[in-house]
Amino acid sequence: MSINVTKLIDYSAKVGELLMKVTPLKSEQLQEALELQKAEGGLLGEILVRKNLISPLDLTRVLCAQIGVPFLEDFRAGDIPPALVDRIPINYAKAKEIIPLSQEEGPKGSILTVAVSNPFDPTLTADLKVLIGSNVKLVASSSAKIQEAINRVYEKNTSNIVDNISGEFDESYDLEGPIDILEATEDDAPVIKFVNSLLFRAVKEKASDIHIEPFEKEFVVRFRIDGILYDIIRQPKRAHAAISSRVKVMGTLDIAEKRLPQDGRIKIKIAGKDVDIRLSTVPTNFGERLVMRILEQTGTVLQLEQLGFSPESSKAVEKLIFRKYGIILVTGPTGSGKSTTLSACLVKLNSPTRNIMTVEDPIEYQIPGINQVQVNAKIDLTFARALRAFLRQNPDIIMVGEIRDKETAEIAINASLTGHLVLSTLHTNDAAGAATRLIDMGVEPFLVASSVLGIIAQRLIRRVCVKCREPHQPTAFEMEELGLKKIPPDATIFKATGCTSCSQSGYSGRTVIHELMIVDDTIRSLIVKNSDAGTIKKAAIDAGMDTLREDGVQKVLQGKTTIDELMRATHAEV
C-alpha cells in the first residue's frame, strides 16, 4: 500500500509556528489566540479550532508531526483484507475510530498497521496488542476517512432483501435510543435489513433526502443528492406496506393511521456518527408517500469563504453582523443552505464576551459556547415562545431558525429595536421579497424599515467535477442568458461530462450563489411606502447589488459550475 505521509520541516518547532507553515493561519491570528490563552488558559490548538482559524484535522497533522506518527492523507478501503477486519469487532472500531490497514512480518513477529483518528490515546496500542495478539503500528488519518472505511468494510450484504419481505410486520423491535443501523443481526427481519441498508446507502452517498413513493404496481425509492433527485430502487408494490410501517415505527408515528399526514423524527448511528432524520408521510391514492430529510450531526461549521462567498461579500456580511443591533435575514427555498450561512456568521461572532442564544428547528450544527434551543411543538415550545424567554436572559445576539408567522416576526423585530442583534431566515425567492413578505405577515412597514439592516438571498448550485470537466464554447443563446458580450481572456467555461468519480453526473458537491441587499435610506423609504418587491430590487441593483444570476455568472467564469446548472437554478433578470 502506498502511504502518503505529511512531512513537516522541523518537528521540534512550536505548534503555532508549524501551523503557520502548513495552514492559512496568520501571525496576527496566532498572536490573538496566544493572548486569549494567557487570559483564559487552555490549549492553544483547542483555542484555534474553537475560533475556526484552523480545522481539527490541521491540528492533528501538526501534533502527529511533533510526535513522529505518520499521517495518511488517503487510503483505499477496498484494499483492506477482510481477514484483518474480522479480528476487530465493529463496536470497538466505531468507538475508537480505528481501521486495520495491512499486516507485515517483521524481525520480532507480525506487525499490524492500524489507522486511528486519535493517535494520542495512551491505552490504544496496548489494547490492540491484547485484542489482536500481534505487534501494532499506529498511523493517523482523518476521522471522516476512517468512518467512511468502517462503513464500507463492515457493510452488510443487503441484495435481494425485498424478495423476502412479507406483508406482515413485527413492531416489537426495540427502538429505545438512537438506532445503530450497522448492528443488524441475522435474526432481524428482512424489512429491518432493507430499511437499514437504505439509510446506510443514503448517508454514504451524501443524500439530503430519501423519497419512498408508491404507485399502482411498484414503489420507487429516490435520493436527492446535490439538490437533484435520482432513482435508486424500483420494487414490487407488495413490500411497500411493511417498509412504510417499519419507517413509521422508527419515527414513533401511529402505524394504524394511514389517512392523515404525520411528522416524526428518527435518530440513528452509523459508525459512531449521529444522524438526525425528519420524517414526513402523506397519504396518496396508492399508499403512503414517505420523505426522510437527513441531517448529519456535525460540529464542523465552514467559513463564509468556504461556502462560496467571495472575499468582498464576506467582508460586507462581516461588517453587517458586527453591528450592535438590528435584524439580518437570509432567504431562499428549503435546502438552500440558509442555516449553514447563519451558523458561519455565528462562529465569527462567537466570543466569551457575548451572550449568543439560538432557537432552531432542527439544530443542525452544535457550536461550543452558544446556547441552542430546539423547537418542540408537542410541548408548545415554539419560535415565539422561546424568543420571549430569550429576552429575559440578557442576550447580545439572537438567532431565530425561521420566521414563520406574525407573532415571531414582531418579537424578533422588537428585539432588534431594543438593542439586540437578530439573525433569522425567511422563505422568499430573492432579497427584495423579504421586506414585502414581513409586511404581508402583518408587520408594520415602518418597523421593517427601521429594523432590517441587510438581506442575503441564496441558492445552492452544483460544482462541476474537476476530474472530468471539459472546456466549452458558449452558444449565442447561452451568451445572451449570461448577459455577456464576450468571454474575459482569463476565464474558461466548462461543461459537465461525467466519470466514475462523480457517479457519471458531471458534478461533485455544491457551492453558494447569493445576492446581498444592504438596506440604505433609499430602500428604507421604499419599504415605508409599501413599495412592491420589483421596485425595491431595482433600487438595490442601482445601488450596486449583484443579483443571484450575476453572482452565478462569476462562478461560471471561474470554472466552478456550468451554464446549464446556472440556468437550472436561476432565471435571467427581466
Salt bridges, closest charged atoms under 4 A:
GLU40 OE1 - ARG50 NH2 3.40
ASP58 OD1 - ARG61 NH1 3.29
GLU73 OE1 - ARG61 NH2 2.96
ASP74 OD1 - LYS145 NZ 2.80
ASP79 OD2 - ARG76 NE 3.39
ASP121 OD2 - LYS96 NZ 3.27
GLU148 OE2 - ARG152 NH2 3.96
GLU155 OE1 - LYS204 NZ 3.20
ASP180 OD2 - LYS94 NZ 2.32
GLU183 OE2 - LYS94 NZ 3.84
GLU186 OE1 - LYS193 NZ 3.85
GLU205 OE2 - ARG201 NE 2.83
ASP209 OD1 - ARG224 NE 3.98
GLU213 OE2 - HIS211 ND1 3.94
GLU213 OE2 - ARG222 NH2 2.82
GLU213 OE2 - ARG289 NH2 2.35
GLU218 OE2 - ARG234 NH1 2.63
ASP231 OD2 - ARG234 NH2 2.85
GLU257 OE2 - ARG259 NE 3.40
ASP274 OD1 - LYS269 NZ 2.77
ASP276 OD1 - ARG265 NE 2.99
ASP276 OD2 - ARG278 NH2 3.67
GLU288 OE1 - LYS248 NZ 2.83
GLU296 OE2 - LYS273 NZ 3.41
GLU318 OE1 - LYS348 NZ 3.56
ASP361 OD1 - ARG278 NH1 3.14
ASP361 OD2 - ARG404 NH2 3.40
ASP380 OD2 - ARG385 NH1 3.38
GLU402 OE1 - ARG404 NE 3.16
GLU402 OE2 - HIS427 ND1 2.95
GLU407 OE2 - ARG388 NH1 2.48
GLU410 OE2 - LYS406 NZ 3.91
ASP430 OD2 - LYS537 NZ 3.52
GLU478 OE1 - HIS472 NE2 3.00
GLU481 OE1 - ARG549 NH1 3.41
ASP521 OD1 - ARG524 NH1 2.91
ASP542 OD2 - LYS538 NZ 3.40
ASP551 OD2 - HIS514 ND1 3.31
ASP551 OD2 - LYS555 NZ 3.43
GLU565 OE1 - ARG462 NH2 3.08
GLU565 OE2 - ARG568 NH2 2.64
GLU573 OE1 - LYS537 NZ 3.08
